Amino acid sequence: MNKILDFLYKKQSLIYKIFLFLLSVFLIVYFFPTQGKFKYEIVKNKPWQYENLYAPFDFPILKSDEELEVEKIEVQSSHIPYYNYNQATASKILQNWESKLNPEIDSLIPNKIGHHLIQHLLDSIYSRGLISETKQLNNKDLIYLKRGNKVQEITYKDLINQAALDRFLNSALDTLNQTTQTSIKSFFYDLLEPNVTYDRDFNEKLINSEIANISPTRGSVSKGSKIIAKGELIEGEKLRILESLKSEYQSEDLDSSSYVMILSGYALLVALALLMLLLFLYQYRQDIYENNNKLTFIFFNILFMVFLTLVVMKIGYKYVYIVPLCILPLTLKAFFDARLGLFSHVITVLILGFVVPNSFEYMFLQISAGIVTILTVSELYKRANLFISVAQITGVYMFSYLAFSMIQEADFQSIDYNNFIYFILSGVGLLFVQPLIYTYEKIFGLVSDLSLLELTDTNSKILKELANVAPGTFHHSLNVANLAEAAANEIGANALLVRVGALYHDIGKMKNPIYFTENQSTNITPHDELSPQESAQIIIGHRLEGIEFAKKNNLPDRIIDFIRTHHGTTTVYYFYQKAQEDAPEGVTINPEDFTYPGPKPYSKETAILMMCDSVEAASKSLKSPNTNLIDEFVEKIINKQIDDNQFENANITFKDIQLIKKILKAKLNNIYHLRIEYPD
């Protein structure tokens, strides 16, 4: 049992990687659509590249969207509308109209014949029905008028609308004088209420029912019939039949064995894609492969983009290009490098290519956009660069899509220009990469160039305190930062990272600044009152003090690594030698009391800092420096570090070290160049 636990403990990193790999495969396959996959690629207006295709079973021919839209419009235009006749409104007016007469109008009516005339007109109007003008119809159009439980078919002209009412009253009152006509018409207009209304809900229900009954198919293809021959152009009716066959495959209900087979195929393909990513990391980015936190971050980003695309596809396949897939290479480039960003993007596109429509077109567009993303987006912390790159990425999407559409449609009018809007929306989505990077930094503890740039600000709280408390150390850190940045640029290391590490590597000296030579303004040193061992412990202690101070101020771990490793396992030689000189005869001085605890530098950047820090600090002791002296001095210090195996854990080559020596020599010669003496 103990052996098993011991084995699991030793292999916990590998076990986690296997778990992460299997979990990622499971999640992706679980959310993949599981319908049957049509094994042929259909590209409009291109020749059929496969052998002659015969119908494997009977299947209907689907109507195109345009055909269905035409039928829908035809249903709406041919629909006979239903109107409601409100008898209560008519009865109310017919029974109570006399109470509405005022004395002025009553006096204009010479006798009771006039009352009979009004009653007759009202009966005539409401026997036909008075309608408000809510729906424009022709007079000859048929309508259905619902009177209670009865439905009467009439023409629209049988009803009285506003225009017909005016003509009706003019005709009926033409024997009266103008004053009487005007008063009675005004009375009618105030009295009358429409009693015929358009039954909107009932009509919409009928129309929707008729539209739902529209058949989505027209005709069928019999089993064994030839669909298309090799080399024939995919267009017109052949295109419609091929798309119908593809739809039939995808909508076909799968039995349990077929379902398992499809899932197994997806699982194998997704596993192969993710395995290629792991092999790439193992071969070329060992540091990331060994770091499970970084590995989790990469897999999380891939899963996030896959899930986002699948969710959008659930809403509608046509919206697939809205997904800002290029956020993936942007994000990974910000935290790691361009090569990893592009490789991860390609793997993600390959995975999505299994399920998206027009997979070749989709993959071509996305990989092209990913390449442009990697090539154009540099110095992401500069806002203008991001906007320019987003514009270029969006342009590549549009240009590529237009080229594909020209091949497939052979007509500019047939191109679906809605996709251009989707590409623009995708570009807008890319602008959210900066807040996303900030969120990832907080969740995964990673450091991007944006954060590094903020840390280079010498007006930051920590560096201002360093400048006030230990001005000599601050000046030393600036010099080291300049040397280290130049060296990093020369060998292709992360110059911004090493500059930040150099600025903060000695912040531990703020606790006891006077004990360090660069902060002493006189020849009197507090070390004179201490033993060599005590002095060495104070010097060595600035490393631990720096780590604690950095953690207290929430500096990223990548920067703390520079504080931790910038002296490696070197010896505080001055006090070690002094201890040997002061020791009584026969007493052996333990060198471990004067040695930094490490660890040794483990990357190019931390190795560069060790070299630059040692050279810059020791250069202050040079008297009358010249080119030969500086060259010998740099060689001596760095060769001593090599002999002490300080760089054995760093991925730095002898060629890199030689280039760094060359840069340091050139920089120090510029700093200590001879100046002419100016006359008093």
C-alpha positions as CSV (number, residue, x, y, z in Angstrom):
1,M,0.0,0.0,0.0
2,N,2.8,2.4,0.9
3,K,4.5,1.6,-2.3
4,I,1.4,2.5,-4.3
5,L,1.0,5.8,-2.4
6,D,4.6,6.6,-2.9
7,F,4.3,5.9,-6.6
8,L,1.2,8.1,-6.9
9,Y,2.9,10.9,-5.0
10,K,5.9,10.8,-7.3
11,K,3.8,10.6,-10.4
12,Q,1.1,13.1,-9.3
13,S,2.1,15.6,-12.0
14,L,1.8,13.0,-14.8
15,I,-1.5,11.7,-13.3
16,Y,-2.9,15.3,-13.3
17,K,-1.9,15.7,-17.0
18,I,-3.7,12.4,-17.9
19,F,-6.7,13.5,-16.0
20,L,-6.7,17.0,-17.7
21,F,-6.4,15.3,-21.1
22,L,-9.2,12.8,-20.6
23,L,-11.5,15.4,-19.0
24,S,-11.0,17.8,-21.9
25,V,-11.7,15.0,-24.5
26,F,-14.8,14.0,-22.6
27,L,-16.2,17.5,-22.3
28,I,-15.7,18.4,-25.9
29,V,-17.2,15.1,-27.2
30,Y,-20.1,15.3,-24.7
31,F,-21.2,18.7,-26.1
32,F,-20.6,17.8,-29.8
33,P,-23.7,17.3,-31.9
34,T,-24.2,13.6,-32.4
35,Q,-26.1,13.3,-35.7
36,G,-24.8,11.3,-38.6
37,K,-22.0,12.9,-40.5
38,F,-22.2,13.3,-44.3
39,K,-19.0,12.0,-45.7
40,Y,-18.9,14.3,-48.8
41,E,-17.9,17.9,-49.0
42,I,-20.5,20.0,-51.0
43,V,-19.0,23.1,-52.5
44,K,-21.4,25.1,-54.7
45,N,-20.3,25.8,-58.3
46,K,-17.3,23.3,-58.0
47,P,-17.0,20.0,-59.8
48,W,-18.0,16.8,-57.9
49,Q,-14.6,15.4,-56.9
50,Y,-15.9,11.9,-55.9
51,E,-17.1,8.9,-57.8
52,N,-20.6,8.8,-59.2
53,L,-23.1,9.1,-56.4
54,Y,-26.3,7.0,-56.2
55,A,-29.1,7.4,-53.7
56,P,-28.5,5.0,-50.8
57,F,-32.2,5.1,-49.8
58,D,-35.4,6.9,-50.7
59,F,-35.4,10.5,-49.5
60,P,-37.4,13.7,-50.2
61,I,-36.0,16.8,-51.9
62,L,-36.0,19.7,-49.6
63,K,-37.3,23.1,-50.8
64,S,-34.9,26.0,-50.6
65,D,-35.3,28.8,-48.2
66,E,-36.3,31.0,-51.1
67,E,-39.0,28.6,-52.2
68,L,-40.4,28.3,-48.7
69,E,-40.4,32.1,-48.4
70,V,-42.4,32.5,-51.7
71,E,-45.0,30.0,-50.5
72,K,-45.2,31.7,-47.1
73,I,-45.9,35.1,-48.9
74,E,-48.4,33.4,-51.1
75,V,-50.3,32.0,-48.1
76,Q,-50.4,35.4,-46.5
77,S,-51.6,37.1,-49.7
78,S,-54.3,34.5,-50.5
79,H,-55.7,34.4,-47.0
80,I,-59.3,35.6,-46.8
81,P,-59.5,37.7,-43.6
82,Y,-62.1,37.3,-40.9
83,Y,-64.0,40.3,-39.4
84,N,-66.2,40.4,-36.3
85,Y,-69.7,42.1,-36.4
86,N,-70.5,43.6,-33.1
87,Q,-74.3,43.6,-32.7
88,A,-74.3,45.2,-29.3
89,T,-72.7,48.4,-30.7
90,A,-75.3,48.6,-33.5
91,S,-78.2,48.0,-31.1
92,K,-77.0,50.7,-28.7
93,I,-76.8,53.3,-31.5
94,L,-80.1,52.4,-33.1
95,Q,-82.0,52.5,-29.8
96,N,-80.5,55.6,-28.2
97,W,-79.8,57.9,-31.1
98,E,-82.8,60.2,-30.4
99,S,-81.5,61.1,-27.0
100,K,-78.4,62.4,-28.7
101,L,-80.4,65.0,-30.7
102,N,-79.9,68.6,-29.5
103,P,-82.5,71.3,-30.0
104,E,-80.5,73.0,-32.8
105,I,-80.5,69.9,-34.9
106,D,-84.1,69.0,-34.0
107,S,-85.3,72.4,-35.2
108,L,-83.7,71.8,-38.6
109,I,-85.8,68.8,-39.1
110,P,-89.2,70.1,-40.3
111,N,-91.4,67.1,-39.3
112,K,-91.3,63.5,-38.1
113,I,-90.4,62.4,-41.6
114,G,-86.9,63.6,-40.8
115,H,-86.7,61.3,-37.8
116,H,-87.8,58.4,-40.0
117,L,-85.0,59.4,-42.4
118,I,-82.3,59.3,-39.7
119,Q,-83.7,55.9,-38.4
120,H,-83.6,54.5,-42.0
121,L,-80.1,55.7,-42.6
122,L,-78.9,54.2,-39.3
123,D,-80.6,50.9,-40.1
124,S,-79.0,50.9,-43.6
125,I,-75.5,51.6,-42.2
126,Y,-75.6,49.0,-39.4
127,S,-77.3,46.3,-41.5
128,R,-74.1,46.4,-43.7
129,G,-71.6,47.1,-40.9
130,L,-69.5,50.1,-40.2
131,I,-65.7,49.5,-40.2
132,S,-62.8,51.6,-39.2
133,E,-60.0,51.8,-41.8
134,T,-57.4,49.4,-40.2
135,K,-56.6,47.2,-43.1
136,Q,-56.3,48.3,-46.7
137,L,-58.2,46.0,-49.1
138,N,-59.6,46.3,-52.5
139,N,-63.4,46.6,-52.9
140,K,-63.6,43.3,-54.7
141,D,-61.6,41.4,-52.1
142,L,-63.5,38.7,-50.3
143,I,-63.8,38.7,-46.5
144,Y,-65.6,36.6,-43.9
145,L,-67.9,38.5,-41.6
146,K,-68.7,36.7,-38.3
147,R,-72.1,37.5,-36.9
148,G,-72.5,35.5,-33.8
149,N,-72.2,31.9,-34.7
150,K,-72.7,32.5,-38.4
151,V,-70.0,33.4,-41.0
152,Q,-71.0,35.3,-44.1
153,E,-68.9,35.7,-47.2
154,I,-69.0,39.2,-48.6
155,T,-66.8,41.6,-50.5
156,Y,-65.0,44.4,-48.8
157,K,-67.2,47.0,-50.6
158,D,-70.3,45.6,-48.9
159,L,-69.0,47.2,-45.6
160,I,-69.2,50.9,-45.0
161,N,-65.8,52.5,-44.3
162,Q,-65.0,56.1,-43.7
163,A,-64.9,57.1,-47.4
164,A,-68.1,55.1,-48.2
165,L,-69.9,56.7,-45.3
166,D,-69.3,60.2,-46.6
167,R,-70.6,59.2,-50.0
168,F,-73.6,57.4,-48.5
169,L,-74.7,60.4,-46.4
170,N,-74.2,62.9,-49.3
171,S,-76.5,60.7,-51.5
172,A,-79.2,60.3,-48.8
173,L,-79.3,64.0,-47.8
174,D,-78.9,65.6,-51.2
175,T,-82.6,66.9,-51.1
176,L,-82.0,68.9,-48.0
177,N,-80.4,72.4,-47.9
178,Q,-76.7,72.8,-47.3
179,T,-77.1,73.9,-43.6
180,T,-79.3,71.0,-42.7
181,Q,-77.0,68.6,-44.5
182,T,-73.9,69.8,-42.7
183,S,-75.6,69.7,-39.3
184,I,-77.1,66.2,-39.8
185,K,-73.7,64.8,-41.1
186,S,-72.0,66.3,-38.1
187,F,-74.5,64.6,-35.9
188,F,-73.9,61.3,-37.7
189,Y,-70.1,61.6,-37.3
190,D,-70.4,62.2,-33.6
191,L,-73.0,59.5,-33.1
192,L,-71.7,56.6,-35.2
193,E,-69.3,53.9,-33.8
194,P,-67.6,51.2,-35.9
195,N,-69.1,47.8,-35.2
196,V,-67.0,45.7,-37.6
197,T,-63.4,45.0,-36.6
198,Y,-60.5,42.9,-38.0
199,D,-60.0,39.7,-35.9
200,R,-56.2,39.9,-35.6
201,D,-55.7,37.0,-33.3
202,F,-57.9,34.6,-35.2
203,N,-56.4,35.6,-38.6
204,E,-52.8,35.2,-37.4
205,K,-53.7,31.8,-36.0
206,L,-55.1,30.7,-39.3
207,I,-52.2,32.1,-41.3
208,N,-49.6,30.5,-39.0
209,S,-51.5,27.2,-39.2
210,E,-51.4,27.4,-43.0
211,I,-47.7,28.2,-43.0
212,A,-47.0,25.3,-40.7
213,N,-48.8,23.0,-43.1
214,I,-46.5,24.1,-46.0
215,S,-44.6,21.0,-47.0
216,P,-40.8,21.5,-46.7
217,T,-40.2,19.0,-49.5
218,R,-41.1,18.7,-53.2
219,G,-40.7,15.4,-54.9
220,S,-38.4,12.6,-53.9
221,V,-35.4,10.6,-55.0
222,S,-35.7,6.8,-55.3
223,K,-33.1,4.4,-54.0
224,G,-30.5,3.6,-56.6
225,S,-31.1,6.7,-58.7
226,K,-28.0,8.6,-59.9
227,I,-27.6,11.9,-58.0
228,I,-24.5,13.3,-59.6
229,A,-21.6,12.0,-61.7
230,K,-17.9,12.6,-61.1
231,G,-16.8,15.9,-62.6
232,E,-20.4,17.4,-62.8
233,L,-20.8,20.9,-61.6
234,I,-22.6,21.2,-58.2
235,E,-25.3,23.7,-59.0
236,G,-29.1,24.1,-59.3
237,E,-31.2,21.0,-58.8
238,K,-28.2,18.7,-58.2
239,L,-27.1,21.0,-55.4
240,R,-30.5,20.9,-53.8
241,I,-30.7,17.1,-54.0
242,L,-27.2,16.8,-52.4
243,E,-28.1,19.1,-49.6
244,S,-31.3,17.1,-49.1
245,L,-29.3,13.9,-48.8
246,K,-26.9,15.5,-46.4
247,S,-29.8,16.8,-44.2
248,E,-31.3,13.3,-44.3
249,Y,-28.1,11.8,-43.0
250,Q,-27.8,14.4,-40.2
251,S,-31.5,14.1,-39.1
252,E,-31.5,10.3,-39.2
253,D,-32.3,8.7,-35.8
254,L,-29.3,6.7,-34.7
255,D,-29.5,3.3,-33.0
256,S,-27.4,2.8,-29.9
257,S,-24.5,1.1,-31.8
258,S,-24.3,3.9,-34.3
259,Y,-24.4,6.5,-31.5
260,V,-21.6,4.8,-29.7
261,M,-19.6,4.5,-32.9
262,I,-19.9,8.2,-33.7
263,L,-19.0,9.2,-30.2
264,S,-16.0,6.9,-30.3
265,G,-14.9,8.4,-33.6
266,Y,-15.2,11.9,-32.2
267,A,-13.3,10.9,-29.1
268,L,-10.4,9.5,-31.1
269,L,-10.1,12.5,-33.3
270,V,-10.3,15.0,-30.4
271,A,-7.8,13.0,-28.4
272,L,-5.4,12.9,-31.3
273,A,-5.6,16.7,-31.7
274,L,-5.0,17.4,-28.0
275,L,-2.2,14.8,-28.0
276,M,-0.5,16.7,-30.8
277,L,-0.6,19.8,-28.6
278,L,0.8,17.9,-25.6
279,L,3.6,16.5,-27.8
280,F,4.4,20.0,-29.1
281,L,4.7,21.3,-25.6
282,Y,6.8,18.4,-24.5
283,Q,9.2,18.8,-27.4
284,Y,9.5,22.5,-27.7
285,R,8.1,24.1,-24.5
286,Q,9.2,21.8,-21.7
287,D,8.9,24.5,-19.1
288,I,5.2,24.9,-19.9
289,Y,4.6,21.1,-20.1
290,E,6.0,20.7,-16.6
291,N,3.9,23.5,-15.2
292,N,0.4,22.1,-14.6
293,N,-1.0,25.5,-13.9
294,K,0.1,26.8,-17.4
295,L,-1.1,23.6,-19.0
296,T,-4.5,23.9,-17.4
297,F,-4.7,27.5,-18.6
298,I,-4.0,26.5,-22.2
299,F,-6.6,23.7,-22.1
300,F,-9.1,25.9,-20.4
301,N,-8.8,28.5,-23.3
302,I,-9.2,25.8,-25.9
303,L,-12.3,24.4,-24.1
304,F,-13.7,27.9,-23.7
305,M,-13.5,28.7,-27.4
306,V,-14.9,25.3,-28.4
307,F,-17.9,25.6,-26.0
308,L,-18.6,29.2,-27.1
309,T,-18.7,28.1,-30.7
310,L,-21.0,25.2,-30.0
311,V,-23.3,27.4,-28.0
312,V,-23.5,29.9,-30.9
313,M,-24.2,27.0,-33.3
314,K,-27.1,25.9,-31.1
315,I,-28.6,29.3,-31.7
316,G,-28.0,29.1,-35.5
317,Y,-25.2,27.8,-37.8
318,K,-25.2,31.1,-39.7
319,Y,-23.8,32.9,-36.6
320,V,-20.7,30.8,-36.3
321,Y,-18.4,33.6,-37.6
322,I,-19.5,35.9,-34.8
323,V,-17.3,33.9,-32.3
324,P,-14.0,35.9,-31.9
325,L,-11.9,32.7,-32.2
326,C,-8.7,34.8,-32.6
327,I,-8.9,35.7,-28.9
328,L,-7.2,32.4,-28.3
329,P,-3.9,33.1,-30.1
330,L,-4.0,36.7,-28.8
331,T,-4.2,35.5,-25.2
332,L,-1.6,32.7,-25.5
333,K,0.8,35.0,-27.3
334,A,0.4,37.6,-24.5
335,F,1.4,35.0,-21.8
336,F,3.7,32.7,-23.7
337,D,4.9,33.1,-27.3
338,A,3.6,33.4,-30.9
339,R,4.4,29.8,-31.9
340,L,2.4,28.3,-29.1
341,G,-0.5,30.7,-29.7
342,L,-0.7,29.7,-33.4
343,F,-0.3,26.0,-32.8
344,S,-3.1,26.0,-30.2
345,H,-5.3,28.0,-32.5
346,V,-4.8,25.5,-35.3
347,I,-5.6,22.6,-33.0
348,T,-8.8,24.3,-31.9
349,V,-9.9,25.0,-35.5
350,L,-9.2,21.4,-36.4
351,I,-11.5,20.2,-33.5
352,L,-14.3,22.6,-34.6
353,G,-13.9,21.6,-38.2
354,F,-15.5,18.3,-37.3
355,V,-18.9,19.9,-36.6
356,V,-19.1,23.3,-38.3
357,P,-20.8,23.6,-41.7
358,N,-18.6,24.2,-44.7
359,S,-15.7,22.9,-42.7
360,F,-13.0,23.6,-45.3
361,E,-14.1,27.2,-45.8
362,Y,-14.3,27.7,-42.0
363,M,-10.9,26.3,-41.3
364,F,-9.3,28.3,-44.1
365,L,-10.8,31.5,-42.8
366,Q,-9.9,30.9,-39.2
367,I,-6.3,29.7,-39.8
368,S,-5.7,32.6,-42.1
369,A,-7.0,35.0,-39.4
370,G,-4.9,33.2,-36.8
371,I,-1.8,33.7,-38.8
372,V,-2.5,37.4,-39.3
373,T,-3.2,37.7,-35.6
374,I,0.2,36.3,-34.7
375,L,2.1,38.3,-37.3
376,T,0.4,41.7,-36.7
377,V,-0.3,41.8,-33.0
378,S,2.9,43.0,-31.3
379,E,3.2,45.0,-28.1
380,L,-0.4,44.3,-27.1
381,Y,-0.1,46.9,-24.3
382,K,-0.2,49.6,-26.9
383,R,-3.9,50.2,-27.5
384,A,-3.4,51.5,-31.1
385,N,-1.7,48.3,-32.0
386,L,-4.7,46.3,-30.9
387,F,-7.2,48.3,-32.9
388,I,-5.0,48.2,-36.0
389,S,-4.6,44.4,-35.7
390,V,-8.3,43.9,-35.2
391,A,-9.0,45.9,-38.4
392,Q,-6.5,43.7,-40.3
393,I,-8.0,40.5,-38.9
394,T,-11.5,41.6,-39.8
395,G,-10.2,42.5,-43.3
396,V,-8.7,39.1,-43.8
397,Y,-12.0,37.4,-42.8
398,M,-14.0,39.6,-45.3
399,F,-11.5,39.2,-48.1
400,S,-11.3,35.4,-47.7
401,Y,-15.1,35.0,-47.4
402,L,-15.6,37.2,-50.5
403,A,-13.2,35.0,-52.5
404,F,-15.0,31.8,-51.4
405,S,-18.4,33.4,-52.2
406,M,-17.2,34.4,-55.7
407,I,-16.2,30.8,-56.4
408,Q,-19.5,29.3,-55.1
409,E,-22.0,31.9,-56.2
410,A,-20.4,33.3,-59.3
411,D,-22.6,36.4,-58.8
412,F,-22.1,39.3,-56.4
413,Q,-25.9,39.6,-55.9
414,S,-26.1,36.1,-54.5
415,I,-23.4,36.6,-51.8
416,D,-24.7,36.6,-48.2
417,Y,-23.5,40.0,-47.0
418,N,-24.8,39.3,-43.5
419,N,-21.6,37.5,-42.8
420,F,-19.7,40.7,-43.2
421,I,-21.7,42.1,-40.3
422,Y,-20.8,38.9,-38.3
423,F,-17.1,39.5,-39.1
424,I,-17.3,43.0,-37.8
425,L,-19.0,41.8,-34.6
426,S,-16.2,39.2,-34.2
427,G,-13.7,42.0,-34.5
428,V,-15.5,44.0,-31.8
429,G,-15.3,40.9,-29.6
430,L,-11.5,40.8,-30.0
431,L,-11.3,44.2,-28.3
432,F,-12.3,42.5,-25.1
433,V,-9.0,40.6,-25.0
434,Q,-7.4,43.1,-22.6
435,P,-9.9,42.7,-19.8
436,L,-9.9,39.0,-20.4
437,I,-6.1,38.9,-20.0
438,Y,-6.3,40.9,-16.8
439,T,-8.9,38.3,-15.5
440,Y,-6.7,35.4,-16.4
441,E,-3.8,37.0,-14.6
442,K,-5.8,37.1,-11.3
443,I,-7.2,33.6,-11.7
444,F,-4.1,31.7,-12.9
445,G,-1.4,33.9,-11.4
446,L,0.2,34.5,-14.8
447,V,2.0,37.7,-16.0
448,S,1.4,39.3,-19.3
449,D,3.3,42.1,-21.1
450,L,0.6,44.6,-19.9
451,S,1.4,43.9,-16.3
452,L,5.2,43.9,-16.9
453,L,4.9,47.3,-18.5
454,E,3.0,48.7,-15.5
455,L,5.8,47.3,-13.2
456,T,8.5,49.2,-15.2
457,D,7.0,52.5,-14.0
458,T,9.7,54.0,-11.7
459,N,6.9,56.1,-10.0
460,S,5.3,52.9,-8.7
461,K,5.1,52.6,-4.9
462,I,7.9,50.0,-4.5
463,L,10.4,51.7,-6.8
464,K,9.8,55.2,-5.3
465,E,10.4,53.7,-1.8
466,L,13.6,52.0,-3.1
467,A,14.8,55.3,-4.6
468,N,14.1,57.2,-1.3
469,V,15.4,54.5,1.2
470,A,18.3,53.1,-0.8
471,P,19.2,55.5,-3.7
472,G,22.4,53.7,-4.5
473,T,20.6,50.4,-4.9
474,F,18.0,52.1,-7.0
475,H,20.7,53.5,-9.3
476,H,22.4,50.1,-9.4
477,S,19.0,48.4,-10.4
478,L,18.5,50.9,-13.2
479,N,21.9,50.2,-14.6
480,V,21.4,46.4,-14.3
481,A,18.0,46.8,-16.0
482,N,19.6,48.6,-19.0
483,L,22.4,46.0,-19.3
484,A,20.0,43.1,-19.0
485,E,17.5,44.4,-21.5
486,A,20.2,44.9,-24.1
487,A,21.6,41.4,-23.5
488,A,18.1,39.8,-23.7
489,N,17.4,41.6,-27.0
490,E,20.7,40.2,-28.3
491,I,19.9,36.5,-27.6
492,G,16.1,36.7,-28.2
493,A,15.0,36.4,-24.6
494,N,12.1,38.3,-23.0
495,A,13.6,41.7,-22.7
496,L,10.6,43.3,-20.9
497,L,10.5,40.5,-18.3
498,V,14.2,40.6,-17.6
499,R,14.1,44.4,-17.3
500,V,11.3,44.2,-14.7
501,G,13.2,41.5,-12.8
502,A,16.3,43.7,-12.7
503,L,14.4,46.7,-11.4
504,Y,13.1,44.7,-8.4
505,H,15.8,42.1,-7.8
506,D,17.4,44.1,-4.9
507,I,14.3,45.5,-3.1
508,G,15.3,43.4,0.0
509,K,18.2,45.9,0.6
510,M,15.6,48.4,1.8
511,K,15.5,46.9,5.2
512,N,19.2,47.5,5.9
513,P,20.4,49.8,3.2
514,I,23.4,51.2,5.0
515,Y,25.0,47.7,5.1
516,F,25.4,47.7,1.3
517,T,28.3,49.6,-0.3
518,E,26.3,51.5,-2.9
519,N,24.3,53.2,-0.2
520,Q,27.3,54.2,1.9
521,S,28.3,57.8,1.6
522,T,31.5,57.6,3.7
523,N,34.4,55.2,4.2
524,I,32.9,54.3,7.6
525,T,30.9,51.1,7.3
526,P,28.8,49.4,9.9
527,H,30.4,46.1,9.0
528,D,33.4,47.2,11.0
529,E,31.5,46.4,14.2
530,L,30.3,43.0,13.0
531,S,32.0,39.7,12.6
532,P,32.4,38.4,9.0
533,Q,29.8,35.8,9.7
534,E,27.2,38.4,10.8
535,S,28.0,40.6,7.9
536,A,27.6,37.8,5.5
537,Q,24.2,36.8,6.9
538,I,23.0,40.4,6.5
539,I,24.2,40.5,2.9
540,I,22.7,37.0,2.1
541,G,19.5,38.0,4.0
542,H,18.6,40.7,1.5
543,R,17.4,37.9,-0.8
544,L,14.9,36.5,1.7
545,E,13.8,40.1,2.7
546,G,13.2,40.9,-0.9
547,I,11.0,37.8,-1.4
548,E,8.9,38.6,1.7
549,F,8.6,42.3,0.6
550,A,7.6,41.3,-2.9
551,K,4.9,38.9,-1.7
552,K,3.6,41.5,0.7
553,N,3.2,43.9,-2.2
554,N,1.7,41.2,-4.5
555,L,4.4,41.1,-7.1
556,P,4.0,38.3,-9.6
557,D,5.8,35.0,-9.0
558,R,7.8,35.4,-12.2
559,I,9.3,38.6,-10.8
560,I,9.9,37.0,-7.4
561,D,11.9,34.3,-9.2
562,F,14.5,36.9,-10.2
563,I,14.9,38.0,-6.5
564,R,15.2,34.3,-5.5
565,T,17.8,33.3,-8.1
566,H,19.9,36.4,-8.9
567,H,22.8,35.2,-6.7
568,G,22.3,31.5,-7.3
569,T,24.6,29.5,-4.9
570,T,27.5,31.9,-5.1
571,T,29.7,32.9,-2.1
572,V,30.0,36.2,-0.4
573,Y,33.7,36.0,-1.1
574,Y,34.9,39.2,0.6
575,F,33.6,38.3,4.0
576,Y,34.5,34.6,3.6
577,Q,38.1,35.6,2.9
578,K,38.0,38.1,5.8
579,A,36.8,35.3,8.1
580,Q,39.6,33.1,7.0
581,E,42.1,35.8,7.7
582,D,40.7,36.5,11.2
583,A,40.3,32.9,12.2
584,P,42.7,31.5,14.8
585,E,45.2,29.0,13.5
586,G,43.7,25.5,13.1
587,V,40.1,26.8,12.9
588,T,38.3,25.9,9.7
589,I,35.7,28.3,8.3
590,N,32.6,26.6,6.9
591,P,32.0,28.1,3.4
592,E,28.3,27.3,3.7
593,D,27.9,30.1,6.2
594,F,28.9,32.5,3.4
595,T,26.9,30.9,0.5
596,Y,23.6,32.0,-0.9
597,P,21.0,29.2,-0.6
598,G,19.9,29.4,-4.2
599,P,18.2,28.2,-6.3
600,K,20.4,28.6,-9.3
601,P,18.9,30.5,-12.4
602,Y,16.6,28.2,-14.4
603,S,15.8,30.3,-17.5
604,K,17.6,32.6,-19.9
605,E,16.2,35.7,-18.3
606,T,17.3,34.8,-14.7
607,A,20.7,33.8,-16.0
608,I,21.1,37.1,-17.8
609,L,20.2,39.0,-14.6
610,M,22.9,37.1,-12.6
611,M,25.6,38.0,-15.1
612,C,24.5,41.6,-15.4
613,D,24.1,42.1,-11.7
614,S,27.5,40.7,-10.9
615,V,29.3,42.6,-13.6
616,E,27.6,46.0,-12.9
617,A,28.2,45.7,-9.1
618,A,31.9,44.7,-9.5
619,S,32.5,47.4,-12.2
620,K,32.3,50.1,-9.5
621,S,35.7,48.8,-8.1
622,L,37.5,49.3,-11.4
623,K,40.2,52.0,-11.2
624,S,41.2,53.8,-14.5
625,P,39.1,51.4,-16.6
626,N,40.1,50.8,-20.2
627,T,38.9,48.5,-23.0
628,N,41.4,45.7,-22.2
629,L,40.7,45.9,-18.4
630,I,36.9,45.8,-18.9
631,D,37.1,42.9,-21.3
632,E,39.2,40.9,-18.9
633,F,37.0,41.9,-16.0
634,V,33.8,40.7,-17.8
635,E,35.4,37.4,-18.9
636,K,36.7,36.7,-15.4
637,I,33.3,37.2,-13.6
638,I,31.2,35.3,-16.0
639,N,33.7,32.5,-16.4
640,K,33.8,32.1,-12.6
641,Q,30.0,31.7,-12.6
642,I,30.3,29.1,-15.4
643,D,32.9,27.2,-13.5
644,D,30.6,27.2,-10.4
645,N,27.9,25.6,-12.5
646,Q,25.5,28.5,-11.9
647,F,23.8,28.1,-15.3
648,E,23.4,24.3,-15.4
649,N,19.6,24.6,-14.9
650,A,19.1,27.4,-17.3
651,N,18.3,26.8,-21.0
652,I,21.1,29.1,-22.1
653,T,23.9,28.1,-24.5
654,F,27.6,29.0,-24.7
655,K,26.8,31.0,-27.8
656,D,24.2,33.0,-25.9
657,I,26.7,33.6,-23.1
658,Q,29.4,34.8,-25.6
659,L,26.9,37.2,-27.1
660,I,26.0,38.5,-23.6
661,K,29.7,39.0,-22.8
662,K,30.0,41.0,-26.0
663,I,27.1,43.3,-25.1
664,L,28.3,43.8,-21.5
665,K,31.8,44.8,-22.7
666,A,30.3,47.2,-25.2
667,K,28.0,48.8,-22.7
668,L,30.6,49.1,-20.0
669,N,33.1,50.7,-22.5
670,N,30.4,53.2,-23.3
671,I,29.8,54.0,-19.6
672,Y,33.5,54.3,-18.7
673,H,34.8,55.9,-21.9
674,L,37.5,58.5,-21.5
675,R,36.4,62.1,-21.3
676,I,38.6,65.2,-22.1
677,E,39.6,67.4,-19.2
678,Y,37.8,70.7,-19.3
679,P,40.0,73.8,-18.3
680,D,39.2,75.4,-15.0
